[in-house]
Amino acid sequence: MLGINLVRNIRYFSTSYGLRLDMSWRSSKKLPLNPMDRGILTDGADYIFLDGRPTPFGMKQKRKLLLQREYAKKIVELSESLDIAKEQYAKKVGKTEEELKYVLERKLKPKGNKNT
């Protein structure tokens, strides 16, 4: 019953022309699907100083740069903690193996005199 009502309510179906564009050429050239996504005009500075000073970052560029720095710090911190955890686990496994060897050596000692 619900499906019939939905079909009755939908009279027109259309798509925008932008969805029907063939983007295979752009993807074969390894270009972004949106030409305004990145490029010389969007990535470059809006102006340059004549004396060679670098241009200041825009608000979004600065925010993105700071966010990438935070990500890099977090990655380094987590990888260091992962390395420490791996070392501790290796020590723990080695310690349990040594304890097992010690117990087995104590239990399996030959007793008595073999020569007689």
trRosetta pair geometry for C-beta under 8 A, 3 or more apart (Angstrom, degrees):
i j d omega theta_ij theta_ji phi_ij phi_ji
1 4 6.0 -54 -154 31 31 111
1 5 6.8 29 151 -16 63 106
2 5 5.8 -57 -154 36 35 111
2 6 6.5 35 151 -21 67 104
3 6 5.7 -53 -150 33 34 112
3 7 6.5 32 154 -18 66 104
4 7 5.8 -54 -150 35 32 109
4 8 6.4 32 152 -18 65 107
5 8 5.7 -55 -147 37 32 112
5 9 6.3 28 156 -19 66 109
6 9 5.9 -59 -146 37 31 108
6 10 6.4 16 161 -9 67 109
7 10 6.3 -62 -143 42 29 100
10 13 6.7 36 168 -63 111 95
15 19 4.9 -89 169 63 117 135
15 20 6.3 119 106 -44 123 100
16 19 5.3 100 65 0 78 99
16 20 7.8 -157 100 -1 47 89
17 20 5.7 -66 -156 40 42 108
17 21 7.1 62 148 -46 69 88
18 21 6.0 -30 -158 -5 38 116
22 25 7.1 73 117 -3 93 91
23 26 5.0 -47 -170 41 79 114
23 27 5.8 75 131 -20 87 102
23 33 5.1 14 -165 -134 150 94
24 27 5.8 -59 -144 44 34 107
24 28 6.0 36 157 -24 69 107
25 28 5.8 -55 -146 34 28 110
25 29 6.6 14 158 -6 62 109
26 29 6.1 -66 -150 45 30 102
26 31 4.5 -90 -166 73 80 108
26 32 7.3 -43 165 87 121 27
26 33 5.9 122 105 -112 141 45
26 35 7.6 -113 -121 -70 138 85
27 30 7.4 33 -174 -84 37 31
27 31 7.4 -100 -72 52 24 67
27 33 7.1 8 -65 -80 90 84
31 35 7.4 7 157 -103 123 71
32 35 7.1 160 80 -90 91 27
32 37 4.1 -95 124 58 156 140
32 38 5.9 103 -6 31 146 93
33 37 7.5 65 59 -18 57 142
34 37 4.1 103 81 -40 101 104
35 39 7.1 15 176 -35 67 144
36 39 7.6 -79 -131 16 28 122
36 42 6.4 120 -175 -61 60 140
37 42 7.4 -168 111 65 22 166
38 42 5.7 -128 -133 77 33 126
38 43 5.7 42 -163 -51 83 111
39 42 5.3 74 49 23 74 98
39 43 6.4 -175 75 0 25 100
40 43 6.6 -59 -120 46 17 96
40 44 5.6 14 179 -20 58 123
41 44 6.7 -49 -125 32 14 107
45 48 6.0 105 87 -71 133 74
45 55 4.1 111 -150 49 144 153
46 55 7.4 178 44 178 69 154
46 58 7.8 89 -15 -68 116 116
47 55 6.3 148 77 -113 65 137
48 55 6.1 -91 -107 -48 49 117
49 52 6.6 -59 92 35 98 17
49 53 4.3 3 59 50 153 91
49 54 7.9 -8 22 33 116 7
49 55 6.7 170 -14 -76 89 73
57 61 4.1 -139 -169 97 99 115
57 62 4.2 133 107 -62 130 83
57 65 6.5 -69 -137 0 164 142
58 61 4.5 90 50 10 79 107
58 62 6.8 -148 87 -8 37 88
59 62 6.0 -58 -148 36 26 109
59 63 6.3 24 155 -17 63 109
60 63 5.6 -53 -143 39 33 111
60 64 6.1 33 157 -19 66 107
61 64 5.8 -57 -147 38 28 110
61 65 6.2 30 154 -21 64 108
62 65 5.6 -54 -147 36 30 113
62 66 6.4 26 156 -15 65 106
63 66 5.9 -56 -148 39 29 108
63 67 6.2 30 153 -20 64 109
64 67 5.6 -55 -145 37 30 113
64 68 6.3 31 155 -19 65 105
65 68 5.8 -55 -149 36 29 110
65 69 6.5 30 152 -19 63 104
66 69 5.6 -51 -150 34 34 113
66 70 6.5 36 152 -19 65 102
67 70 5.7 -51 -150 34 33 112
67 71 6.5 36 150 -19 64 103
68 71 5.5 -49 -148 35 35 114
68 72 6.4 37 152 -21 65 103
69 72 5.6 -53 -148 35 32 112
69 73 6.4 33 153 -18 65 103
70 73 5.7 -52 -148 36 33 111
70 74 6.2 31 154 -18 65 108
71 74 5.7 -58 -148 39 30 111
71 75 6.2 32 154 -22 66 106
72 75 5.7 -52 -146 34 30 112
72 76 6.5 29 155 -17 64 105
73 76 5.9 -57 -150 37 30 109
73 77 6.2 29 154 -18 66 110
74 77 5.7 -55 -145 39 30 112
74 78 6.1 24 159 -14 66 109
75 78 6.0 -59 -144 41 27 105
75 79 6.1 24 159 -18 64 110
76 79 5.9 -58 -144 38 27 108
76 80 6.4 28 157 -19 63 107
77 80 6.0 -57 -151 35 27 110
77 81 6.5 22 155 -14 63 107
78 81 5.7 -54 -145 39 34 109
78 82 6.2 38 153 -23 65 106
79 82 5.4 -51 -146 35 34 115
79 83 6.5 38 153 -21 64 101
80 83 5.7 -50 -150 33 33 111
80 84 6.5 34 152 -17 64 104
81 84 5.6 -50 -148 36 36 114
81 85 6.3 38 152 -20 65 105
82 85 5.6 -53 -147 37 32 112
82 86 6.4 36 152 -22 64 103
83 86 5.7 -52 -149 33 32 113
83 87 6.5 32 153 -18 64 104
84 87 5.8 -55 -151 36 32 111
84 88 6.4 30 153 -17 66 107
85 88 5.8 -54 -146 38 32 111
85 89 6.3 33 155 -20 65 107
86 89 5.8 -56 -148 37 29 111
86 90 6.3 30 154 -20 65 106
87 90 5.7 -54 -147 35 31 111
87 91 6.4 32 153 -18 65 105
88 91 5.7 -53 -149 36 32 112
88 92 6.3 34 152 -21 65 106
89 92 5.6 -53 -147 36 32 113
89 93 6.3 30 155 -17 66 104
90 93 5.9 -53 -145 38 30 108
90 94 6.2 30 154 -18 64 109
91 94 5.7 -57 -146 40 29 111
91 95 6.1 32 155 -23 65 107
92 95 5.7 -53 -146 34 29 112
92 96 6.6 25 156 -15 63 104
93 96 6.0 -55 -149 37 31 107
93 97 6.4 31 153 -18 64 107
94 97 5.7 -56 -148 38 32 111
94 98 6.3 32 154 -20 66 105
95 98 5.7 -53 -148 36 31 111
95 99 6.4 32 153 -19 64 105
96 99 5.6 -51 -147 36 34 113
96 100 6.3 36 153 -20 65 105
97 100 5.7 -54 -148 36 32 112
97 101 6.4 34 153 -19 65 104
98 101 5.7 -52 -148 36 33 112
98 102 6.3 35 153 -21 65 105
99 102 5.6 -53 -147 35 31 113
99 103 6.4 30 155 -18 65 105
100 103 5.8 -53 -147 36 31 109
100 104 6.3 27 155 -15 65 109
101 104 5.8 -60 -146 41 29 108
101 105 6.1 30 156 -21 66 107
102 105 5.8 -54 -145 35 28 111
102 106 6.5 25 156 -17 62 106
103 106 5.9 -58 -151 37 30 109
103 107 6.3 23 156 -15 66 111
104 107 5.8 -58 -142 40 31 108
104 108 5.9 3 169 1 68 118
105 108 6.6 -70 -133 49 22 93
105 109 7.2 49 161 -58 58 87
106 109 6.6 -32 -162 -18 29 111
110 114 6.7 5 153 -56 142 115
113 116 4.7 30 108 23 122 107
